[in-house]
């Protein structure tokens, strides 16, 4: 019989479609916190459990020079908004007991420690599900957990750059075939975090139907291979080993980045109709009539020549002029830095640049919530928490007395 009657009291400040979900978040750095941030942005009550020293990013900054308190760095503010903080020393019995009390009524617990850390603390999935059988346990590690598939690298530590390297991203990214390149943002952390958020939600959905929790495992390297799905089928179907293609597509053309007088733009006009419009707007009818470029297949075959010729044309205009000529007619966009993004009306209209309170300074700006919902919108409603800011209220709610709470923090 479905067990769908478990609901938390979301409280008067609740918002979003996940307002009745409670997550106990043991993650730190970027990958795990990014995943729980996505859940918090849509209203999940995310209780961040930190060691007495705090998340490793909490004190890493950077800070404004005039920040008088230096309690919330930019890194931490960006990915821990909408969360609450409880401090527990999980190396102590009282700290572990307090965590178990928090987990008793939680939908999920998530962590991104190295494999075996929680087991050695006596807080393994098998132990915690005895306390809460419907608990979803989310784990994010460099190479996964042996419960779902024992990797020979299971004990290796990993960060973003390792995942990008071993998951295939760097092998197909770079200016030329000889120069594998790391992608700028930390996708080796962020993409696994997104997969973790999805996996946890899927498992909670199952648990609410059946009362049965489960272990959810995401390996950073697996997530990167999933992102690189194209190179897998290219190797299988075509027998090739894809390498870096610079700023263009390996078989679609034109589909990539081109120079302008004042920077760069991107153009994706591989379809016949788009290519015809591109040539018209760049005032180059001869290019449209060139027999080498009359079809998608022939443009792909002669793509290196076409890219060079188009680059000579686009560099005659600045980005604003190219936007006037091409914007809205074909898939087109200028390469924008953060100052251009902050000045662009799109990101203002989409509420993608949000100011949050900053103790000790004026508000700081962080990236907004990209998933827009009409009935249960997400949002950024609270700055990131101070270390242990919500420990009293959440531990009381978990059933601990004031004396027990005081005893925990007296250690």
C-alpha positions in Angstrom: 0.0 0.0 0.0 1.5 3.4 -0.9 2.8 5.4 2.0 2.3 9.0 0.9 1.3 10.5 4.2 4.7 11.7 5.4 4.8 15.5 5.3 6.8 18.1 7.1 5.4 21.3 8.3 6.9 23.7 5.8 6.3 26.8 8.0 5.1 30.3 7.1 8.1 31.2 4.9 7.9 28.1 2.7 7.9 28.4 -1.0 8.3 26.3 -4.1 7.3 22.8 -5.3 9.6 21.0 -2.8 8.4 22.7 0.3 7.4 19.5 2.0 10.8 17.8 1.5 13.6 17.8 4.1 17.2 17.2 3.2 20.0 16.6 5.7 23.0 17.9 3.8 26.5 16.8 4.8 28.1 17.8 1.6 30.9 20.4 1.2 33.0 22.2 -1.4 31.1 22.5 -4.8 29.6 19.3 -6.2 27.3 18.2 -3.4 26.3 21.7 -2.2 25.4 22.6 -5.8 23.0 19.7 -5.9 21.4 20.6 -2.6 21.2 24.2 -3.7 19.0 23.2 -6.6 16.7 21.5 -4.2 16.7 24.5 -1.8 16.0 26.9 -4.6 12.7 25.1 -5.1 11.7 25.1 -1.5 13.2 22.0 0.0 14.2 22.5 3.6 18.0 21.8 3.4 19.7 21.6 6.8 23.4 21.9 6.2 25.2 19.9 8.9 28.8 21.2 9.3 31.7 20.3 11.4 32.7 22.9 14.1 35.2 24.4 11.6 32.5 24.7 8.9 32.4 23.7 5.2 35.8 24.1 3.6 34.5 26.8 1.4 32.9 28.8 4.2 36.1 30.7 5.1 37.8 30.6 1.8 36.4 33.9 0.6 36.8 35.9 -1.5 35.6 38.9 0.5 35.2 42.6 -0.4 38.0 44.7 1.0 35.5 46.7 3.1 33.8 43.6 4.5 34.0 44.1 8.3 32.9 40.7 9.4 34.2 38.2 6.8 31.7 35.5 7.8 30.3 34.6 4.3 32.7 34.5 1.3 31.5 34.9 -2.2 32.0 31.2 -3.1 29.9 30.0 -0.1 27.2 32.6 -0.6 26.6 31.5 -4.2 25.9 27.8 -3.6 24.5 27.7 -0.1 21.6 30.2 -0.3 18.2 29.2 1.0 19.9 26.6 3.4 20.0 26.4 7.1 23.1 25.5 9.2 23.5 23.1 12.2 27.0 22.4 13.6 27.7 18.9 14.8 30.9 17.1 15.6 30.3 13.7 14.0 33.4 12.3 15.6 31.6 12.5 19.0 28.9 10.1 20.1 26.6 13.1 21.0 27.1 14.6 17.6 26.3 11.4 15.9 23.2 10.9 18.1 22.0 14.4 17.2 22.4 13.6 13.5 20.4 10.5 13.9 17.6 12.5 15.5 17.6 14.9 12.6 17.5 12.0 10.1 14.5 10.4 11.8 12.1 12.7 10.0 14.1 13.5 7.0 13.4 12.5 3.4 17.1 12.3 2.5 20.6 12.6 3.7 23.3 13.5 1.2 27.1 13.4 1.5 30.2 13.6 -0.6 32.9 12.2 1.6 35.3 9.6 0.3 34.0 6.0 0.3 33.9 4.5 3.8 34.1 7.7 5.8 30.4 7.5 7.0 30.7 3.8 7.6 33.7 4.3 9.9 31.7 6.9 11.8 28.9 4.4 12.4 26.6 6.4 10.1 26.4 4.1 7.1 23.4 3.8 4.9 22.6 0.4 6.5 22.7 2.0 10.0 20.6 5.0 9.1 17.9 3.1 7.3 17.3 1.2 10.5 16.3 4.5 12.0 14.3 5.7 9.0 13.4 2.9 6.5 12.1 5.4 3.9 15.4 7.4 4.0 17.0 8.2 0.7 20.8 8.2 1.1 22.6 10.2 -1.6 26.3 9.8 -2.1 28.5 11.7 -4.5 32.1 10.6 -5.0 34.8 10.8 -7.6 34.5 7.2 -8.7 31.3 6.0 -7.0 30.4 3.8 -4.1 31.1 0.0 -4.0 27.5 -0.6 -3.2 26.6 0.0 -6.9 29.8 -0.9 -8.6 33.3 -1.2 -7.1 35.7 1.0 -9.1 39.4 0.2 -9.0 39.8 3.9 -8.3 37.2 3.9 -5.5 39.6 5.2 -2.9 41.0 8.0 -5.0 40.1 11.6 -4.1 38.8 13.7 -6.9 38.0 17.3 -7.8 36.5 18.9 -10.9 39.6 18.8 -13.0 40.1 15.0 -12.3 36.5 14.3 -13.4 36.9 16.4 -16.5 40.1 14.6 -17.4 39.0 11.0 -16.7 35.4 11.4 -17.9 36.3 12.5 -21.4 35.6 16.2 -21.4 39.2 17.4 -21.7 39.9 14.9 -24.5 37.4 16.6 -26.8 37.9 20.2 -25.7 40.7 22.5 -26.8 41.9 24.8 -29.5 43.5 22.0 -31.5 44.1 18.3 -31.5 47.3 18.6 -29.5 45.9 20.7 -26.7 43.3 19.1 -24.4 41.7 21.8 -22.3 39.7 22.1 -19.1 36.3 23.7 -19.4 36.1 27.0 -17.6 33.3 26.5 -15.0 33.6 23.5 -12.7 31.3 21.2 -14.7 33.1 18.2 -13.2 31.4 19.2 -9.9 28.3 21.0 -11.1 27.0 18.3 -13.4 27.3 15.5 -10.9 25.6 17.7 -8.4 22.7 18.1 -10.8 22.5 14.4 -11.3 22.6 13.9 -7.5 19.6 16.3 -7.1 17.6 14.4 -9.7 18.5 11.0 -8.3 17.5 12.0 -4.8 14.2 13.4 -6.0 13.4 10.3 -8.0 14.2 8.1 -5.0 12.0 10.3 -2.7 9.2 9.9 -5.2 9.6 6.2 -5.0 9.8 6.2 -1.2 6.6 8.3 -0.9 4.8 5.7 -3.0 6.1 2.6 -1.3 7.7 3.6 2.0 11.0 2.2 0.8 14.2 4.3 0.8 17.3 3.5 -1.2 21.0 4.3 -1.8 21.6 6.8 -4.6 25.1 6.9 -6.0 26.6 9.4 -8.4 30.3 9.2 -9.5 31.8 12.5 -10.9 33.6 10.6 -13.6 30.4 8.8 -14.7 28.5 12.1 -14.9 31.2 13.5 -17.1 31.1 10.5 -19.5 27.3 11.0 -19.7 27.9 14.6 -20.8 30.3 13.3 -23.4 27.9 10.8 -24.8 28.6 11.8 -28.4 32.2 10.6 -28.3 31.0 7.1 -27.2 28.7 6.5 -30.2 31.2 8.2 -32.5 33.7 5.6 -31.5 31.3 2.7 -31.8 29.5 3.7 -35.0 32.4 5.5 -36.9 35.4 3.8 -35.3 37.1 7.1 -34.6 38.7 8.6 -31.5 37.2 12.1 -31.2 39.6 14.9 -30.2 39.5 18.6 -29.6 37.7 20.5 -32.4 38.5 24.0 -31.2 35.5 26.3 -31.2 33.6 24.5 -33.9 31.5 21.4 -34.4 33.1 18.1 -35.7 30.6 17.7 -38.5 28.1 20.6 -38.5 29.1 23.9 -40.2 28.9 26.7 -39.7 28.4 25.9 -36.0 30.8 27.7 -33.7 32.7 30.8 -32.8 33.8 33.6 -35.2 35.8 36.8 -34.7 34.3 40.3 -34.6 36.0 43.6 -34.5 35.6 43.8 -30.7 35.4 40.2 -29.6 33.7 37.0 -30.7 30.3 35.8 -31.7 28.7 32.4 -32.1 26.7 31.3 -35.2 24.8 28.0 -35.7 23.6 28.2 -39.4 24.2 24.6 -40.5 20.7 24.3 -42.0 20.3 25.3 -45.6 17.7 28.0 -44.8 19.9 29.5 -42.1 23.0 29.4 -44.2 21.2 31.3 -47.0 20.1 34.0 -44.5 23.6 34.2 -43.1 25.1 34.8 -46.5 22.4 37.4 -47.3 22.9 39.3 -44.1 26.7 39.3 -44.5 26.3 40.5 -48.1 28.2 37.6 -49.6 26.0 35.9 -52.3 29.1 34.3 -53.8 29.5 32.2 -50.7 25.9 30.9 -50.9 26.4 30.0 -54.5 29.8 28.2 -54.0 29.2 24.5 -55.0 31.2 23.4 -52.0 28.6 24.9 -49.6 25.3 24.1 -51.3 24.2 21.4 -48.8 24.8 20.5 -45.2 26.8 17.5 -46.2 29.1 19.5 -48.5 29.5 22.3 -45.9 30.6 19.7 -43.4 33.1 18.2 -45.8 34.6 21.6 -46.6 34.1 23.0 -43.1 37.6 24.2 -42.5 37.6 26.4 -45.7 34.1 27.7 -44.9 35.1 28.6 -41.3 38.1 30.6 -42.6 36.1 32.5 -45.2 33.3 33.3 -42.7 35.8 34.5 -40.2 37.2 37.1 -42.7 33.6 38.4 -43.1 32.5 38.5 -39.5 35.6 40.3 -38.3 34.6 43.3 -40.5 31.8 44.1 -38.0 31.6 44.7 -34.3 29.3 42.5 -32.1 26.5 45.1 -32.0 26.3 45.3 -35.8 26.4 41.5 -36.1 23.6 41.3 -33.6 21.5 43.7 -35.6 22.2 41.8 -38.8 21.9 38.2 -37.5 20.0 38.3 -34.1 16.6 36.7 -34.4 17.1 35.6 -38.0 19.5 32.7 -37.4 20.8 31.0 -34.2 23.3 33.7 -33.1 24.8 35.1 -29.9 27.7 37.3 -28.9 30.4 35.9 -26.6 29.5 37.8 -23.4 31.7 38.5 -20.3 30.1 39.1 -16.9 29.9 42.9 -17.3 28.0 42.4 -20.6 25.7 39.8 -18.9 25.0 42.2 -16.1 24.0 44.9 -18.5 21.9 42.7 -20.8 18.1 43.0 -20.6 17.6 39.3 -21.0 19.2 38.4 -17.7 17.3 41.1 -15.9 14.0 40.0 -17.3 14.7 36.4 -16.4 15.7 37.4 -12.8 19.1 35.6 -13.2 21.1 38.2 -11.2 20.1 38.3 -7.6 21.4 40.4 -4.7 21.6 38.7 -1.3 22.4 40.2 2.1 26.0 40.2 3.1 26.8 40.7 6.8 29.6 43.3 7.1 29.1 44.7 3.7 26.5 45.7 1.1 24.6 43.0 -0.7 26.4 40.7 -3.1 25.2 39.5 -6.5 24.9 35.8 -7.3 23.4 33.8 -10.2 19.7 33.2 -10.0 17.4 30.2 -10.4 17.2 28.9 -14.0 14.2 26.6 -13.7 11.1 28.9 -13.9 7.7 27.5 -12.7 4.4 29.3 -13.0 2.5 27.7 -10.0 5.2 26.9 -7.5 8.1 29.2 -8.5 11.5 28.7 -6.9 13.6 31.6 -5.9 16.4 32.9 -3.7 14.8 34.0 -0.4 17.6 33.8 2.1 21.3 34.4 2.1 23.6 31.6 3.0 23.5 30.7 6.7 26.0 31.7 9.3 27.8 28.7 10.8 25.4 26.9 13.1 22.8 29.7 12.7 19.8 27.3 13.0 21.2 24.7 15.4 18.9 25.4 18.3 15.6 25.5 16.4 16.3 22.4 14.3 17.7 20.3 17.1 14.7 21.2 19.3 12.5 20.2 16.4 14.3 16.9 16.2 13.4 16.2 19.9 16.5 17.3 21.8 16.0 19.2 25.0 17.8 22.5 25.6 20.0 20.7 28.1 21.0 18.1 25.5 21.7 20.8 23.0 23.8 22.7 25.5 25.7 19.5 26.3 26.5 18.8 22.6 28.1 22.2 22.2 29.9 22.1 25.5 32.2 19.4 24.2 
